[in-house]
Amino acid sequence: MTQKIDWFELSDSYARETPQIIGEVIRPTHPITVGDLDDIFAGRPLSDAPRAKASVMRKTYLTPEMADKADKQAKEEHLSGAALIRKALAAYLADPSGQSARIPQSA
């Protein structure tokens, strides 16, 4: 027994249920490079200036609790774990006195 599917009706029903995506349209001010495409496909926003590529590796050990929290936060922000750690370190280095109250001393 085959069921006939009205593809137009199915498409219209999906369109009705899909939320509107509200946001700013970014128009690049420079020609898009391969590096920009890498960033876009990795889920990073397109920036006005090329971002510095991370090329120095630092190894650190985390407690299992820290690793779990970092993984959860990275997933919420759609980042890799390394990108989340770079973001946190950049924020701390930009304002170490303001961050020290929020970062536990045992970290």
C-alpha positions in Angstrom: 0.0 0.0 0.0 1.6 3.2 -1.1 0.7 6.6 0.2 0.7 9.6 -2.1 2.6 12.5 -0.6 1.8 16.1 -1.5 5.3 17.5 -1.4 4.1 21.1 -1.8 1.9 20.8 1.2 4.7 19.1 3.2 7.0 21.9 2.2 4.5 24.6 3.2 3.9 22.9 6.6 7.6 22.9 7.3 7.8 26.5 6.3 5.0 27.4 8.7 6.7 25.6 11.6 10.2 26.9 11.0 11.0 29.9 13.2 12.2 33.1 11.6 15.9 33.6 11.9 16.4 37.2 13.0 19.8 38.7 12.8 22.1 41.1 11.2 23.2 40.4 7.7 27.0 40.7 7.5 28.4 42.0 4.3 32.1 41.5 3.9 34.3 44.5 3.4 37.1 42.5 1.8 37.3 39.6 -0.6 36.5 36.3 1.1 39.6 34.1 1.5 40.0 30.4 2.1 40.7 31.2 5.8 37.4 33.1 6.0 35.6 30.1 4.5 37.3 27.8 7.1 36.0 30.1 9.8 32.5 30.2 8.3 32.3 26.4 8.0 33.6 26.1 11.6 30.6 28.2 12.7 32.6 31.4 13.4 31.3 34.8 12.3 33.0 36.6 9.5 35.1 39.4 10.9 36.2 42.6 9.3 39.9 41.8 9.8 41.5 38.4 9.5 41.8 36.7 12.8 45.2 35.6 14.0 45.8 31.9 13.6 46.6 30.0 16.7 50.0 28.3 16.2 51.5 27.9 19.7 50.4 24.9 21.7 50.2 24.9 25.5 49.3 21.7 27.3 47.3 21.7 30.4 45.5 19.2 32.6 42.0 19.7 33.8 40.0 18.1 36.6 37.2 15.8 35.3 34.7 18.4 36.6 36.4 21.2 34.8 36.5 19.2 31.6 32.8 18.3 31.8 31.8 22.0 32.4 34.1 23.1 29.6 32.6 20.5 27.2 29.1 21.6 28.1 29.8 25.3 27.7 31.6 24.7 24.4 28.7 22.7 23.1 26.2 25.5 24.2 28.4 28.1 22.4 29.0 25.9 19.3 32.7 26.1 19.9 35.5 23.6 20.1 37.0 23.0 23.5 40.2 24.6 22.4 38.3 27.7 21.1 36.5 28.0 24.5 39.8 27.9 26.4 41.3 30.5 24.1 38.2 32.7 24.6 38.4 32.4 28.4 42.1 33.0 28.4 41.8 36.1 26.2 39.0 37.5 28.4 41.2 36.9 31.5 44.3 38.4 30.0 42.3 41.5 28.8 41.2 42.2 32.4 42.9 40.0 35.0 41.8 42.1 38.0 38.1 41.9 37.0 38.3 38.2 36.3 40.1 37.1 39.4 36.9 37.4 41.5 35.1 35.0 39.1 37.9 32.4 38.6 38.4 30.1 41.6 41.9 30.1 43.0 42.0 26.3 42.7 41.8 26.5 38.9 
